[in-house]
Amino acid sequence: MAVVIRMMRAGAKKRPFFRIVVADSRRQRDGRFVEILGYYDPMVKPFAVKMDEAKVKSWIGQGAQPSTQAASLFRRVGIIAARPSKTTKKDGVTKAAVKRARPRKVTERKTRAKATRAKKRAKVAAAVKA
């Protein structure tokens, strides 16, 4: 049985309220669950999160996989360490620094739009100076 920690929606229409639950991954989002670990209320400012950290750590230690949203809440609370930043390195060079093999195709429409934006900027700059 693959166990996941996920958000289970509760609350009325247009008033979301989520329970943080441990469930079998094959079950429905709001279906049967194993255990309730806490709740998340996005409607209050600032949002409210309450959970039993010991139970969360125990379930993760047993192999339960948190969903994307649950993992995000765990990081905010400090249960899970922050994700490392995504840098795609290839031979010590970041993805942004890699040159493209061939230049991107620039359509005529894009060229005209760019020229129009430049004219507008020049017009605004002239108005500001005057």
C-alpha positions as CSV (number, residue, x, y, z in Angstrom):
1,M,0.0,0.0,0.0
2,A,1.5,3.3,-1.1
3,V,0.8,5.9,1.6
4,V,0.6,9.6,1.0
5,I,0.2,12.7,3.1
6,R,-2.3,14.9,1.3
7,M,-4.9,17.7,1.7
8,M,-8.5,16.6,2.1
9,R,-11.0,19.3,1.3
10,A,-13.7,20.1,3.8
11,G,-15.8,23.3,4.2
12,A,-18.5,24.9,2.2
13,K,-18.7,26.1,-1.3
14,K,-16.2,29.0,-1.9
15,R,-15.0,28.6,1.7
16,P,-12.2,26.0,1.5
17,F,-10.8,24.3,4.5
18,F,-8.3,21.4,4.3
19,R,-7.5,18.5,6.6
20,I,-3.9,17.2,6.4
21,V,-4.4,13.4,6.3
22,V,-2.5,10.2,5.7
23,A,-4.2,8.1,3.1
24,D,-3.7,5.3,0.6
25,S,-2.7,6.8,-2.7
26,R,-5.3,4.8,-4.6
27,R,-8.2,6.4,-2.6
28,Q,-10.2,9.5,-3.6
29,R,-9.0,12.9,-2.5
30,D,-11.9,13.2,0.0
31,G,-12.2,9.4,0.6
32,R,-11.2,7.1,3.3
33,F,-8.0,8.0,5.2
34,V,-5.7,6.4,7.8
35,E,-5.1,9.4,10.2
36,I,-5.7,13.1,10.5
37,L,-2.5,15.0,11.1
38,G,-3.8,18.6,11.2
39,Y,-5.6,21.3,9.2
40,Y,-4.9,24.2,6.9
41,D,-7.3,27.2,6.7
42,P,-6.4,29.4,3.7
43,M,-9.4,31.8,4.3
44,V,-8.0,33.5,7.5
45,K,-5.3,36.2,7.1
46,P,-2.6,35.1,7.7
47,F,-3.5,31.5,6.9
48,A,-3.8,29.0,9.7
49,V,-1.9,25.8,9.8
50,K,-2.0,23.4,12.8
51,M,-0.5,19.9,12.7
52,D,1.0,17.3,15.0
53,E,4.7,17.5,14.0
54,A,5.7,14.3,15.7
55,K,3.1,12.3,13.8
56,V,4.1,14.0,10.5
57,K,7.8,13.1,11.0
58,S,6.8,9.6,12.1
59,W,4.8,9.0,8.9
60,I,7.5,10.5,6.7
61,G,10.0,8.3,8.5
62,Q,7.9,5.2,7.7
63,G,7.9,6.2,4.0
64,A,4.8,8.3,3.4
65,Q,5.2,10.7,0.5
66,P,3.8,14.2,1.0
67,S,1.9,15.8,-1.9
68,T,3.3,18.9,-3.4
69,Q,1.0,21.2,-1.4
70,A,1.5,19.3,1.9
71,A,5.2,19.4,1.4
72,S,5.0,23.2,0.8
73,L,3.2,23.6,4.1
74,F,5.7,21.4,5.9
75,R,8.5,23.5,4.6
76,R,6.8,26.7,5.8
77,V,6.3,25.2,9.3
78,G,9.9,23.9,9.3
79,I,9.2,20.1,9.4
80,I,10.9,19.5,6.1
81,A,14.1,21.2,5.0
82,A,13.8,23.7,2.2
83,R,14.3,22.4,-1.3
84,P,17.6,23.1,-3.0
85,S,17.3,25.7,-5.8
86,K,16.9,24.2,-9.3
87,T,20.0,25.0,-11.2
88,T,20.7,22.8,-14.2
89,K,24.4,22.6,-14.4
90,K,26.2,21.1,-17.4
91,D,30.0,20.9,-17.0
92,G,29.9,23.6,-14.4
93,V,27.8,26.0,-16.5
94,T,24.3,27.0,-15.6
95,K,21.5,26.6,-18.1
96,A,21.0,30.4,-18.5
97,A,24.7,30.8,-19.6
98,V,24.5,28.2,-22.4
99,K,24.2,29.7,-25.9
100,R,21.5,28.5,-28.2
101,A,22.7,26.6,-31.2
102,R,20.5,28.6,-33.6
103,P,18.8,31.9,-33.0
104,R,15.1,32.0,-32.3
105,K,12.8,32.9,-35.2
106,V,11.4,36.4,-34.9
107,T,8.2,36.9,-36.7
108,E,7.2,40.1,-38.5
109,R,4.4,40.7,-36.0
110,K,6.8,40.6,-33.1
111,T,9.2,43.0,-34.8
112,R,6.3,45.5,-35.4
113,A,5.2,45.1,-31.8
114,K,8.7,45.8,-30.5
115,A,9.0,48.9,-32.7
116,T,5.6,50.2,-31.4
117,R,6.6,49.7,-27.8
118,A,9.9,51.5,-28.4
119,K,8.0,54.5,-30.0
120,K,5.7,54.6,-27.0
121,R,8.6,54.6,-24.6
122,A,10.3,57.4,-26.5
123,K,7.1,59.4,-26.5
124,V,6.7,59.0,-22.7
125,A,10.3,59.9,-22.1
126,A,9.9,63.1,-24.2
127,A,6.8,64.0,-22.3
128,V,8.6,63.6,-19.0
129,K,11.5,65.8,-20.0
130,A,9.2,68.6,-21.2
